[in-house]
Amino acid sequence: MVSRADRVDDLEAALASDATFVDDPDDQGWMTARSGGQSLFVRVGDFPDEDLWSLWLGDGRWMDFTVPPGRWTLRVPGRRWPAGARPRLPKNEFHD
């Protein structure tokens, strides 16, 4: 479950580590992984109007991308989140 308080403390380590992202069961439109010893949260964008993915860095910052870093595995959007997941919010809005 992503929150505004989450942050990436070491982006370089996160980008250099293996990460397999899975759907966040609590939040529609988000995927999560552990990489470089930290939790990462990727928002699935409204492609083509937005970049395909956006990594939440914290403090209002994002890393937008359409091609994932070489050691990351992300699925292309299309699968549905569980029925109990919180609804998708616009970028920069959080449930907390």
ChimeraX commands (.cxc) that place a marker at each C-alpha (Angstrom):
marker #1 position 0.00,0.00,0.00 radius 0.5
marker #1 position 1.60,3.23,-1.16 radius 0.5
marker #1 position 1.45,6.44,0.86 radius 0.5
marker #1 position 2.69,9.97,0.34 radius 0.5
marker #1 position 5.30,9.34,3.08 radius 0.5
marker #1 position 6.98,6.50,1.12 radius 0.5
marker #1 position 10.27,7.39,-0.51 radius 0.5
marker #1 position 13.20,5.94,-2.44 radius 0.5
marker #1 position 16.31,6.57,-0.35 radius 0.5
marker #1 position 18.85,5.20,-2.84 radius 0.5
marker #1 position 17.66,5.48,-6.43 radius 0.5
marker #1 position 20.96,4.27,-7.86 radius 0.5
marker #1 position 20.79,1.03,-5.82 radius 0.5
marker #1 position 17.14,0.54,-6.78 radius 0.5
marker #1 position 17.86,0.93,-10.49 radius 0.5
marker #1 position 20.84,-1.44,-10.33 radius 0.5
marker #1 position 19.00,-4.21,-8.45 radius 0.5
marker #1 position 16.70,-6.95,-9.67 radius 0.5
marker #1 position 13.04,-6.10,-9.08 radius 0.5
marker #1 position 9.91,-7.99,-10.03 radius 0.5
marker #1 position 6.88,-5.77,-9.64 radius 0.5
marker #1 position 3.50,-7.22,-8.74 radius 0.5
marker #1 position 0.09,-5.59,-8.49 radius 0.5
marker #1 position -0.39,-3.83,-5.16 radius 0.5
marker #1 position -3.45,-5.67,-3.80 radius 0.5
marker #1 position -4.54,-2.58,-1.85 radius 0.5
marker #1 position -4.32,0.13,-4.53 radius 0.5
marker #1 position -5.59,-0.04,-8.10 radius 0.5
marker #1 position -3.09,1.25,-10.63 radius 0.5
marker #1 position -0.02,0.60,-8.47 radius 0.5
marker #1 position 2.64,-2.11,-8.54 radius 0.5
marker #1 position 5.21,-2.79,-5.83 radius 0.5
marker #1 position 8.58,-4.54,-5.46 radius 0.5
marker #1 position 11.51,-4.85,-3.06 radius 0.5
marker #1 position 14.78,-3.73,-4.61 radius 0.5
marker #1 position 18.08,-2.56,-3.18 radius 0.5
marker #1 position 16.75,-3.14,0.34 radius 0.5
marker #1 position 13.79,-0.80,-0.07 radius 0.5
marker #1 position 10.16,-0.90,-1.15 radius 0.5
marker #1 position 9.41,0.60,-4.56 radius 0.5
marker #1 position 6.03,1.78,-5.81 radius 0.5
marker #1 position 5.25,2.24,-9.50 radius 0.5
marker #1 position 2.07,3.89,-10.69 radius 0.5
marker #1 position 0.66,2.55,-13.95 radius 0.5
marker #1 position 0.10,5.56,-16.20 radius 0.5
marker #1 position -2.82,6.32,-18.47 radius 0.5
marker #1 position -0.78,5.60,-21.60 radius 0.5
marker #1 position -0.49,7.33,-24.14 radius 0.5
marker #1 position -1.60,10.48,-22.26 radius 0.5
marker #1 position 0.96,9.75,-19.52 radius 0.5
marker #1 position 4.17,7.76,-19.42 radius 0.5
marker #1 position 3.48,4.04,-19.09 radius 0.5
marker #1 position 4.97,3.89,-15.57 radius 0.5
marker #1 position 5.97,6.38,-12.84 radius 0.5
marker #1 position 8.20,5.46,-9.91 radius 0.5
marker #1 position 7.21,7.33,-6.73 radius 0.5
marker #1 position 10.43,8.84,-5.31 radius 0.5
marker #1 position 8.81,10.73,-2.43 radius 0.5
marker #1 position 8.59,14.43,-1.61 radius 0.5
marker #1 position 6.37,15.06,-4.65 radius 0.5
marker #1 position 8.95,13.65,-7.08 radius 0.5
marker #1 position 8.47,10.98,-9.76 radius 0.5
marker #1 position 10.64,9.14,-12.25 radius 0.5
marker #1 position 8.50,8.65,-15.36 radius 0.5
marker #1 position 9.45,5.97,-17.90 radius 0.5
marker #1 position 8.12,3.83,-20.73 radius 0.5
marker #1 position 11.07,1.44,-20.88 radius 0.5
marker #1 position 11.86,-0.13,-17.49 radius 0.5
marker #1 position 15.41,-0.35,-16.15 radius 0.5
marker #1 position 17.16,-3.47,-17.46 radius 0.5
marker #1 position 16.90,-5.53,-14.26 radius 0.5
marker #1 position 13.26,-4.69,-13.52 radius 0.5
marker #1 position 10.27,-6.79,-14.55 radius 0.5
marker #1 position 6.95,-5.00,-14.96 radius 0.5
marker #1 position 3.85,-6.24,-16.70 radius 0.5
marker #1 position 1.98,-4.26,-19.28 radius 0.5
marker #1 position -1.31,-2.90,-17.82 radius 0.5
marker #1 position -4.45,-4.83,-18.54 radius 0.5
marker #1 position -5.07,-7.14,-15.58 radius 0.5
marker #1 position -7.60,-6.08,-12.97 radius 0.5
marker #1 position -6.82,-5.46,-9.32 radius 0.5
marker #1 position -8.73,-7.32,-6.56 radius 0.5
marker #1 position -12.28,-6.14,-5.86 radius 0.5
marker #1 position -11.27,-4.80,-2.44 radius 0.5
marker #1 position -8.46,-2.58,-3.75 radius 0.5
marker #1 position -8.85,1.15,-3.21 radius 0.5
marker #1 position -9.86,3.03,-6.38 radius 0.5
marker #1 position -7.27,4.56,-8.65 radius 0.5
marker #1 position -6.58,8.24,-8.01 radius 0.5
marker #1 position -5.08,10.85,-10.35 radius 0.5
marker #1 position -1.30,11.22,-10.28 radius 0.5
marker #1 position -0.06,13.10,-7.17 radius 0.5
marker #1 position -3.14,12.12,-5.15 radius 0.5
marker #1 position -2.91,9.51,-2.37 radius 0.5
marker #1 position -5.42,7.85,-0.06 radius 0.5
marker #1 position -3.61,9.03,3.09 radius 0.5
marker link #1:1,2 radius 0.2
marker link #1:2,3 radius 0.2
marker link #1:3,4 radius 0.2
marker link #1:4,5 radius 0.2
marker link #1:5,6 radius 0.2
marker link #1:6,7 radius 0.2
marker link #1:7,8 radius 0.2
marker link #1:8,9 radius 0.2
marker link #1:9,10 radius 0.2
marker link #1:10,11 radius 0.2
marker link #1:11,12 radius 0.2
marker link #1:12,13 radius 0.2
marker link #1:13,14 radius 0.2
marker link #1:14,15 radius 0.2
marker link #1:15,16 radius 0.2
marker link #1:16,17 radius 0.2
marker link #1:17,18 radius 0.2
marker link #1:18,19 radius 0.2
marker link #1:19,20 radius 0.2
marker link #1:20,21 radius 0.2
marker link #1:21,22 radius 0.2
marker link #1:22,23 radius 0.2
marker link #1:23,24 radius 0.2
marker link #1:24,25 radius 0.2
marker link #1:25,26 radius 0.2
marker link #1:26,27 radius 0.2
marker link #1:27,28 radius 0.2
marker link #1:28,29 radius 0.2
marker link #1:29,30 radius 0.2
marker link #1:30,31 radius 0.2
marker link #1:31,32 radius 0.2
marker link #1:32,33 radius 0.2
marker link #1:33,34 radius 0.2
marker link #1:34,35 radius 0.2
marker link #1:35,36 radius 0.2
marker link #1:36,37 radius 0.2
marker link #1:37,38 radius 0.2
marker link #1:38,39 radius 0.2
marker link #1:39,40 radius 0.2
marker link #1:40,41 radius 0.2
marker link #1:41,42 radius 0.2
marker link #1:42,43 radius 0.2
marker link #1:43,44 radius 0.2
marker link #1:44,45 radius 0.2
marker link #1:45,46 radius 0.2
marker link #1:46,47 radius 0.2
marker link #1:47,48 radius 0.2
marker link #1:48,49 radius 0.2
marker link #1:49,50 radius 0.2
marker link #1:50,51 radius 0.2
marker link #1:51,52 radius 0.2
marker link #1:52,53 radius 0.2
marker link #1:53,54 radius 0.2
marker link #1:54,55 radius 0.2
marker link #1:55,56 radius 0.2
marker link #1:56,57 radius 0.2
marker link #1:57,58 radius 0.2
marker link #1:58,59 radius 0.2
marker link #1:59,60 radius 0.2
marker link #1:60,61 radius 0.2
marker link #1:61,62 radius 0.2
marker link #1:62,63 radius 0.2
marker link #1:63,64 radius 0.2
marker link #1:64,65 radius 0.2
marker link #1:65,66 radius 0.2
marker link #1:66,67 radius 0.2
marker link #1:67,68 radius 0.2
marker link #1:68,69 radius 0.2
marker link #1:69,70 radius 0.2
marker link #1:70,71 radius 0.2
marker link #1:71,72 radius 0.2
marker link #1:72,73 radius 0.2
marker link #1:73,74 radius 0.2
marker link #1:74,75 radius 0.2
marker link #1:75,76 radius 0.2
marker link #1:76,77 radius 0.2
marker link #1:77,78 radius 0.2
marker link #1:78,79 radius 0.2
marker link #1:79,80 radius 0.2
marker link #1:80,81 radius 0.2
marker link #1:81,82 radius 0.2
marker link #1:82,83 radius 0.2
marker link #1:83,84 radius 0.2
marker link #1:84,85 radius 0.2
marker link #1:85,86 radius 0.2
marker link #1:86,87 radius 0.2
marker link #1:87,88 radius 0.2
marker link #1:88,89 radius 0.2
marker link #1:89,90 radius 0.2
marker link #1:90,91 radius 0.2
marker link #1:91,92 radius 0.2
marker link #1:92,93 radius 0.2
marker link #1:93,94 radius 0.2
marker link #1:94,95 radius 0.2
marker link #1:95,96 radius 0.2
view
